[in-house]
Amino acid sequence: MSELADDREGLVHSFLSPEAVRLDLPISGPVPRMLAYGIDLFCMGVVIFLLIVFLMTSSSIGAAIHHFLSGFVRGAVQQSRDAAQHHQAANPVGGMVIAVFVLVEFVISTCYFIFWEMVTGGRSPGKLIVGLRVVRQTGLPIDLRSSVIRNLMRAVDILPAEYLVGLIAILLSPSGERLGDHVAGTVVLRLDSPEVATEIPHSAGTQRLVLTRAQLAKIGSREMQLIRGVLRRLPQLEESRRAELIAEAAETMRVRLQLSDFPNSDRAAFLNDLLSAAERSIAVR
């Protein structure tokens, strides 16, 4: 399940975690993505330049490349002169050169992004600097299949020039996805700096909850992180959303602990009691 909701700083990508709790992840807009791509474009230019320097300084490879390019250029110039003298149509050699250049650039850029997304978990150097990350729509790290698909689709997103199709798709998509993201099932997230954790509000009706050792053992670090996260978010949410989030988290923990029913009707107090019981259990270990 995934949906979109308005956030104070932009759109968020919402989905249900395996614990059946809704998570909201901030989506990147077109401007940060364009900035990140500009940085990556510069990095690719540096890589291509260094590669050319390496190949040209290598005696055997450089000589072969120089011989091939010299003959290719001389042939293209001579054919153009002959066509001009005989008033013939221009030879398509120039178009072939452009086509080869575009193909090589596409292959290099595709391999560049796939490499960095696999090595860094969805972050090219440009995204690393700007603070973005590519993930799957489920919130999981991007895999090889998704990376290959989204980057091969750049051939469509880049049309007709300067990523015009991709930019239009980002602006029209409620989740800020270009066509490659739609096909691959990925989203580009903002990695906002986390705010300082707020104090957990304690319910007035909090009381000691009696749990068995087996039940306490089921409240691990993930469960405690879930409870703390929900309780810290409560003051920032509207009343309707607050009740919904508390109900989701409380029901998840009730099922996790195999409780037949809640000890009282106050779900927030129930979560507070669980957290207190878990902290007491850890303190006496």
C-alpha positions in Angstrom: 0.0 0.0 0.0 1.3 3.4 -0.9 -0.2 6.8 -1.1 0.7 10.5 -1.1 0.0 13.1 1.5 0.8 16.8 1.8 3.6 17.7 4.1 4.8 21.0 5.3 7.9 20.9 3.2 6.4 19.1 0.2 5.1 15.7 -0.8 5.7 12.6 1.0 5.7 8.9 -0.1 3.6 6.9 2.3 3.5 3.1 2.6 2.8 0.4 5.2 5.8 -1.2 6.9 5.9 -5.0 7.5 4.7 -4.1 11.0 1.6 -2.5 9.4 2.5 1.0 10.4 2.4 3.8 7.9 5.7 5.5 7.2 6.1 8.8 5.4 9.2 9.6 3.4 9.9 13.0 1.9 10.0 13.1 -1.9 12.6 15.2 -3.8 11.4 17.9 -6.2 12.7 18.6 -9.7 15.2 21.3 -8.6 17.4 19.2 -6.3 17.3 16.4 -8.9 18.5 18.7 -11.6 21.2 20.0 -9.4 22.4 16.5 -8.5 22.4 15.5 -12.2 24.5 18.6 -13.1 27.1 17.5 -10.5 27.0 13.9 -11.9 27.4 15.3 -15.4 30.5 17.1 -14.3 31.8 14.0 -12.7 31.2 12.0 -15.9 33.0 14.6 -17.9 36.0 14.3 -15.6 35.9 10.5 -15.9 35.7 10.6 -19.7 38.6 13.1 -19.9 40.8 11.0 -17.7 39.9 7.9 -19.8 40.8 9.7 -23.0 44.1 10.9 -21.5 44.9 7.3 -20.3 44.1 5.8 -23.7 46.1 8.4 -25.6 49.1 8.2 -23.4 49.2 4.4 -23.8 51.6 3.9 -26.7 49.9 1.0 -28.6 46.3 1.9 -27.8 46.9 5.7 -28.4 48.6 5.0 -31.7 45.7 2.8 -32.9 43.1 5.4 -31.8 45.1 8.2 -33.4 45.4 6.3 -36.7 41.7 5.4 -36.7 40.5 8.9 -36.0 42.9 10.6 -38.4 41.8 8.3 -41.2 38.1 8.8 -40.3 38.4 12.6 -40.2 40.4 12.8 -43.5 37.9 10.5 -45.2 34.9 12.6 -43.9 36.6 15.9 -45.1 37.4 14.5 -48.5 33.9 13.2 -49.1 32.4 16.5 -48.1 34.7 18.3 -50.6 33.8 15.9 -53.3 30.1 16.3 -52.6 30.4 20.1 -52.7 32.3 20.1 -56.0 29.7 17.9 -57.7 26.8 19.6 -56.0 25.7 16.3 -54.4 23.9 15.8 -51.1 26.0 15.9 -48.0 27.4 12.5 -46.9 25.9 11.2 -43.7 29.3 10.7 -42.1 28.7 13.7 -39.8 25.4 12.2 -38.6 27.1 8.9 -37.9 29.8 10.7 -35.8 27.1 12.4 -33.8 25.1 9.1 -33.4 28.2 7.3 -32.2 29.0 10.1 -29.7 25.5 10.0 -28.3 25.5 6.2 -28.0 28.9 6.2 -26.2 27.7 9.0 -23.8 24.5 7.1 -23.0 26.4 3.9 -22.3 28.9 5.7 -20.0 26.1 7.6 -18.2 24.0 4.4 -17.7 26.9 2.4 -16.4 27.9 5.3 -14.2 24.6 5.6 -12.4 24.1 1.8 -12.1 27.5 1.5 -10.6 27.0 4.2 -8.0 23.5 3.1 -7.1 24.6 -0.4 -6.4 27.8 0.6 -4.5 26.2 3.3 -2.3 22.6 2.0 -2.1 21.0 4.5 -4.4 23.3 7.5 -4.2 25.4 8.9 -7.0 28.0 11.5 -6.2 25.5 14.2 -7.2 22.8 12.8 -5.0 25.2 12.3 -2.1 26.2 16.0 -2.2 22.6 17.3 -2.6 21.2 14.8 -0.1 19.0 12.4 -2.2 18.6 8.7 -2.4 16.8 6.3 -4.8 14.8 3.6 -3.2 12.0 1.2 -4.2 8.4 2.3 -3.6 8.3 -0.1 -0.7 11.1 1.9 1.1 13.6 -0.9 0.6 17.0 -0.2 -1.0 17.2 -0.2 -4.8 18.2 -3.5 -6.4 20.1 -4.3 -9.6 16.9 -4.9 -11.6 15.3 -1.6 -10.6 18.5 0.3 -11.2 19.0 -1.1 -14.7 15.4 -0.4 -15.7 15.3 3.2 -14.4 18.6 4.1 -16.0 17.9 2.4 -19.4 14.7 4.5 -19.4 16.9 7.6 -19.5 16.9 7.1 -23.3 13.2 8.1 -23.2 13.4 10.7 -20.4 16.1 12.6 -22.1 14.0 13.2 -25.2 13.8 15.4 -27.2 16.7 17.2 -25.4 17.9 18.1 -21.9 15.5 15.6 -20.1 12.4 17.5 -21.2 10.2 14.3 -21.1 11.6 13.4 -17.7 11.1 16.9 -16.3 7.5 17.0 -17.6 6.9 13.5 -16.0 8.3 14.7 -12.7 6.1 17.8 -12.7 2.9 15.8 -13.6 3.5 12.9 -11.3 2.1 13.4 -7.8 5.1 11.4 -6.5 7.7 13.3 -8.4 8.7 10.3 -10.6 10.1 10.4 -14.1 9.2 7.7 -16.5 12.1 5.5 -15.5 11.0 5.7 -11.9 7.4 4.7 -12.9 8.6 1.6 -14.8 11.2 0.6 -12.2 9.0 1.2 -9.2 11.4 3.6 -7.6 11.2 7.1 -5.9 13.9 9.7 -5.2 13.8 10.8 -1.5 15.2 13.8 0.3 17.5 12.8 3.2 16.5 15.6 5.5 18.6 16.1 8.6 16.7 14.4 11.5 15.3 16.7 14.1 16.3 16.4 17.7 14.1 13.7 19.4 11.4 15.2 21.4 10.3 14.0 24.8 7.8 11.3 24.8 4.5 12.5 26.2 3.2 10.3 29.1 -0.5 9.7 29.5 -2.1 10.6 32.8 -3.7 7.1 32.9 -0.4 5.2 32.6 -0.2 2.3 35.0 2.0 -0.7 35.5 1.2 -3.3 32.8 1.7 -6.9 33.9 3.3 -9.0 31.2 4.8 -12.4 31.2 8.5 -13.0 30.5 7.6 -14.5 27.1 5.7 -11.4 26.2 8.4 -9.1 27.4 10.9 -11.0 25.3 8.9 -10.1 22.2 9.4 -6.4 22.8 12.8 -6.0 21.1 14.6 -3.0 19.8 12.4 -2.7 16.7 9.2 -2.7 18.7 10.6 -0.1 21.2 11.7 2.1 18.3 8.2 1.8 16.8 6.5 2.8 20.0 8.9 5.7 20.7 8.5 7.0 17.1 4.7 6.9 17.3 4.5 8.6 20.7 7.0 11.3 19.7 4.9 12.1 16.6 1.6 12.5 18.4 1.9 16.2 19.3 2.7 17.1 15.7 -0.4 15.4 14.2 -4.0 16.4 13.8 -6.5 14.7 16.0 -7.9 12.3 13.3 -4.4 11.2 12.1 -3.2 10.9 15.7 -6.0 8.5 16.6 -5.4 6.5 13.4 -1.7 6.1 14.1 -2.2 5.2 17.8 -4.8 2.5 16.8 -2.4 1.0 14.1 0.6 0.8 16.5 -1.5 -0.5 19.4 -3.1 -3.2 17.3 0.3 -4.2 15.9 1.7 -4.6 19.5 -1.5 -6.4 20.7 -1.1 -9.0 18.0 2.7 -9.2 18.5 2.1 -10.0 22.3 -0.8 -12.2 21.6 -3.1 -10.3 23.9 -6.8 -11.2 23.7 -7.9 -7.6 24.3 -6.5 -4.2 25.4 -6.3 -3.6 29.2 -8.2 -0.3 28.8 -9.7 1.9 26.1 -6.7 4.4 26.1 -4.5 3.1 23.3 -1.8 5.8 24.0 -1.7 4.7 27.6 -1.3 1.1 26.5 1.7 2.1 24.3 3.2 4.0 27.2 2.7 1.0 29.5 4.4 -1.3 27.0 7.4 1.1 26.7 7.7 1.4 30.5 7.5 -2.3 31.0 10.1 -3.0 28.3 12.5 -0.4 29.8 12.1 -1.8 33.3 12.8 -5.3 32.0 16.0 -4.1 30.3 17.1 -2.3 33.4 16.9 -5.4 35.6 18.7 -7.7 33.2 
